[in-house]
Amino acid sequence: MVKPVRIGEKHGSKGDDSKVSKTVTRHHEFQMNKTYGQHLLKNPLIIDSIVEKSQLKSTDTVLEIGPGTGNLTMKLLENCKKVIAVEVDPRMAAELQKRVAASPYANHLEIILGDFLKVDLPYFDVCVANVPYQISSPLTFKLLAHRPIFRSAVLMFQREFALRLAANPGDSLYCRLSVNTQLLSKVTHLMKVGKNNFLPPPKVESAVVRIQPFNPPPPINFVEWDGLVKLCFSRKNKTLSGIFRVSSVIETLNQNYKTFCALEGKMDTDGSDEQMKDKIIKVLEDNHFLEKRSSKLDINEFLKLLNCFHGAGIHFK
Ligand SMILES: C[S@@+](CC[C@H](N)C(=O)[O-])C[C@H]1O[C@@H](n2cnc3c(N)ncnc32)[C@H](O)[C@@H]1O
């Protein structure tokens, strides 16, 4: 558990827009750390738009991941009760601490110094962040696994990642990430953001999405679900018939089946891979999945497929 560092209490002038550009200017003194994905948002219009789209309430506790020197944090503080910011770089945290101490919001910010992927998260209502792109995927699933379930997250990602999150069946970017995220949440693409809105500009384009976790979450064993989805997207344009006829896949599912039978106290533990192949093909055939392709299946069809396999005792972990 990383110990939270609390910001000291100091007061200064409120709502001073010049602070954004001053801080941006000061960033030239920093050597930006590429491994931490340090690209600071410098366009106040984009910052305002992100905060507006976050639909914050004055009673909200907001989680920010990677506040940097605080360009977004300052605007968030004006619009909620409290910001909890997780920052890995002590230089950034110190800069943010100084900046907030000179504002009326000193008592409304808590900085957790540490790696977002390793810290225990506190309670929060909404997450708003221009995230470090290199941890986009584990960051998203850490948020979605967090309890209690938060209201929404408005997050800046690399554009391609954002498009993958929001992709629909049939889209070229529809993938395992789209299906796993959309099983657990509603994803909405909010806006594109060009490179020149950052300092220094990243190599890639960016986009902001809103993620609203389903509450209650679907009653699905996520490991089983992801096992099926991972397999189906190993060759997303191949038919399911083609994917499930591969001998290594049949072998693995037969092993899983035997483990499942043993755990359930069933005697059916000596079936051959050939028998397993017939069982799998029968499930696909009986439920009209043989000629379907993952790239076109929606969440409900994946759910149906998982249920059909489970009905036959076929498991994916
Ligand atoms: C893209 S910058 C965003 C900075 C600031 N929010 C802004 O928009 O100007 C990403 C920030 O995340 C921080 N960061 C990188 N990896 C992190 C991690 N694993 N945990 C927490 N913060 C991280 C970086 O130090 C940097 O401050």
The ligand as an SDF file (V2000), in Angstrom:
LIG
                    3D

 27 29  0  0  0  0  0  0  0  0999 V2000
    0.1300   12.2180  -20.5110 C   0  0  0  0  0  0  0  0  0  0  0  0
    0.8210   12.8430  -19.0110 S   0  0  0  0  0  0  0  0  0  0  0  0
   -0.5440   13.7660  -18.4280 C   0  0  0  0  0  0  0  0  0  0  0  0
   -0.1700   14.9040  -17.5000 C   0  0  0  0  0  0  0  0  0  0  0  0
   -1.3240   15.8470  -17.1140 C   0  0  0  0  0  0  0  0  0  0  0  0
   -2.4870   15.0950  -16.6620 N   0  0  0  0  0  0  0  0  0  0  0  0
   -1.7130   16.7340  -18.2510 C   0  0  0  0  0  0  0  0  0  0  0  0
   -2.7080   16.4100  -18.9110 O   0  0  0  0  0  0  0  0  0  0  0  0
   -1.0470   17.7270  -18.4880 O   0  0  0  0  0  0  0  0  0  0  0  0
    0.8400   11.3610  -18.0430 C   0  0  0  0  0  0  0  0  0  0  0  0
    1.1800   11.5400  -16.5780 C   0  0  0  0  0  0  0  0  0  0  0  0
    1.0960   10.2490  -15.9500 O   0  0  0  0  0  0  0  0  0  0  0  0
    2.2200   10.0280  -15.1090 C   0  0  0  0  0  0  0  0  0  0  0  0
    2.4120    8.5710  -15.0530 N   0  0  0  0  0  0  0  0  0  0  0  0
    3.0690    7.7720  -15.9390 C   0  0  0  0  0  0  0  0  0  0  0  0
    3.0010    6.4910  -15.5670 N   0  0  0  0  0  0  0  0  0  0  0  0
    2.2610    6.4540  -14.4250 C   0  0  0  0  0  0  0  0  0  0  0  0
    1.8460    5.4180  -13.5540 C   0  0  0  0  0  0  0  0  0  0  0  0
    2.1470    4.1370  -13.7940 N   0  0  0  0  0  0  0  0  0  0  0  0
    1.1250    5.7520  -12.4540 N   0  0  0  0  0  0  0  0  0  0  0  0
    0.7960    7.0450  -12.1990 C   0  0  0  0  0  0  0  0  0  0  0  0
    1.1850    8.0750  -13.0000 N   0  0  0  0  0  0  0  0  0  0  0  0
    1.8890    7.7850  -14.0950 C   0  0  0  0  0  0  0  0  0  0  0  0
    3.3460   10.7930  -15.7890 C   0  0  0  0  0  0  0  0  0  0  0  0
    4.3910   11.0840  -14.9050 O   0  0  0  0  0  0  0  0  0  0  0  0
    2.5880   12.0370  -16.2960 C   0  0  0  0  0  0  0  0  0  0  0  0
    2.5280   13.0000  -15.2750 O   0  0  0  0  0  0  0  0  0  0  0  0
  1  2  1  0
  2  3  1  0
  2 10  1  0
  3  4  1  0
  4  5  1  0
  5  6  1  0
  5  7  1  0
  7  8  2  0
  7  9  1  0
 10 11  1  0
 11 12  1  0
 11 26  1  0
 12 13  1  0
 13 14  1  0
 13 24  1  0
 14 15  1  0
 14 23  1  0
 15 16  2  0
 16 17  1  0
 17 18  1  0
 17 23  2  0
 18 19  1  0
 18 20  2  0
 20 21  1  0
 21 22  2  0
 22 23  1  0
 24 25  1  0
 24 26  1  0
 26 27  1  0
M  CHG  2   2   1   9  -1
M  END
$$$$
